[in-house]
Each structure stands twice: as structure tokens, then as C-alpha cells.
Amino acid sequence: MVVAGLLRMFQLKRCAGTLSLAIALGCSGQALSQEAIPAVPVIPAVPQRDYLAGDYDGRRSRLYDKGIDLFANYQGEVFGNVTGGAILDSSGHSKQVAVYDGLLTFGANLYLTKLTGWWPGAKLSFSVLDMHGSNLSRLALGDLAGFSDIYGYNTIRLGEVFLEQSFF
């Protein structure tokens, strides 16, 4: 809605500027319609590629060809307590606080067919989690369950390890 309004305002200003220029130069409407006004993109084009970080000069492709597929993901959350909460500050008011939680997940998929050459259809996967940030439940709310899906006491943990076997 906001983008549409800004776009409309930009188009109106451009038309008004073109019209005032045409009047100042004494041009007719017919001369104006013969010249195309180039459209200026409001949002630049997003480059399209398979991986956000790129191919690292072919290193990622070479590893994948050998059976190693690396991955990484980052997730962040910002939460705030504007009013309420069971934990009070020194003056007896509920704490107004904002916190940030982050989760970095990285790992690898190892395709054992390519790595070993003798185990067709097998894939070994693992991931590691780096959790960091503050806990709004502990700092201001006082609830037991918590509501952040990624808070984990500033630790690095093994996320998962599994062996997958495809038969087809």
C-alpha cells in the first residue's frame, strides 16, 4: 500500500515536471507523445543465482561433484515487552525491554555414493546449531514456557545426524 502510494506520487511528480517543461519550451502535446519517457525502476533487479553466497570460484561445485554439499542458515528474532509482565524493576513497574535471539545453523550432506563409490543411494547429514541472544521470558515476562523457538542459552549444539537410504 505504501509502495503503491509512493509510486503514484512519483509518477504524478514526473508528469507534472514533464508538463511544466513542455509548457516552458512551447512544445505541443503531439511532440511530447512522440518521445518516450524512459521508465526508472523503483526497485533494482535482484540477481538470480543458485546460492546467496555464490560458488566461491568453483569450490562449491567441485565439492558437490565429490559428494559434499555444505549449507548454512541464519535466523534472528527481535522481541519486546512494552507493558505488563510478572518481573518488576526497582520502582515496581513492569520492565520495558527488547531482546534479540539468533540461530546459526550449518552442516553438510555427504553423498556416500560419490564419496565411497560403493554405497549407492546413501546420504549422511549433520547440522550444528549456534544459539545466542537474550531470553525475554526470563528478563521481563516471568512465564515458564517461553515463546522464542530459537533461544538456547548461548550454546553450540549438535542439531541432528541421520543416515538416509534411498532405494529408487
VENQUI-V599230 format. One record per pair of residues at least 4 apart in sequence whose ideal C-beta (glycine too) atoms are under 6 Angstrom apart, sorted by the first residue. I is the first residue (numbers start at 1). J is the second residue. D is the distance in whole Angstrom. If there is no record, write none. Layout:
i=I j=J d=D
i=I j=J d=D
//
This chain:
i=7 j=42 d=6
i=22 j=27 d=4
i=22 j=32 d=5
i=27 j=31 d=5
i=27 j=32 d=6
i=55 j=60 d=5
i=55 j=61 d=6
i=56 j=60 d=5
i=58 j=62 d=6
i=63 j=68 d=4
i=64 j=69 d=6
i=67 j=111 d=4
i=67 j=114 d=3
i=67 j=115 d=4
i=69 j=109 d=4
i=70 j=108 d=5
i=72 j=106 d=4
i=73 j=105 d=5
i=74 j=104 d=5
i=75 j=103 d=5
i=75 j=150 d=6
i=76 j=102 d=5
i=77 j=101 d=5
i=77 j=148 d=6
i=78 j=100 d=5
i=79 j=99 d=6
i=79 j=136 d=5
i=80 j=98 d=4
i=81 j=85 d=5
i=81 j=97 d=6
i=81 j=140 d=4
i=84 j=94 d=5
i=85 j=94 d=4
i=85 j=140 d=4
i=85 j=141 d=5
i=86 j=142 d=3
i=87 j=95 d=6
i=87 j=140 d=5
i=87 j=142 d=5
i=88 j=92 d=5
i=89 j=93 d=6
i=89 j=95 d=5
i=95 j=140 d=4
i=97 j=139 d=5
i=97 j=140 d=5
i=99 j=134 d=4
i=99 j=136 d=5
i=100 j=133 d=5
i=101 j=133 d=4
i=101 j=148 d=5
i=101 j=150 d=5
i=101 j=151 d=5
i=102 j=132 d=5
i=102 j=133 d=5
i=103 j=131 d=5
i=103 j=150 d=4
i=104 j=130 d=4
i=105 j=127 d=6
i=105 j=129 d=6
i=106 j=128 d=6
i=107 j=126 d=5
i=107 j=127 d=3
i=107 j=128 d=6
i=109 j=123 d=6
i=109 j=125 d=5
i=110 j=115 d=6
i=110 j=124 d=4
i=111 j=123 d=5
i=112 j=116 d=5
i=112 j=119 d=4
i=112 j=122 d=4
i=113 j=120 d=5
i=121 j=165 d=6
i=121 j=166 d=4
i=122 j=165 d=5
i=123 j=164 d=5
i=124 j=163 d=5
i=125 j=162 d=6
i=126 j=161 d=4
i=127 j=159 d=4
i=127 j=160 d=5
i=128 j=159 d=6
i=129 j=157 d=5
i=129 j=159 d=4
i=130 j=156 d=5
i=131 j=152 d=3
i=131 j=155 d=6
i=132 j=154 d=5
i=135 j=151 d=5
i=136 j=140 d=6
i=137 j=141 d=5
i=137 j=143 d=5
i=137 j=146 d=4
//
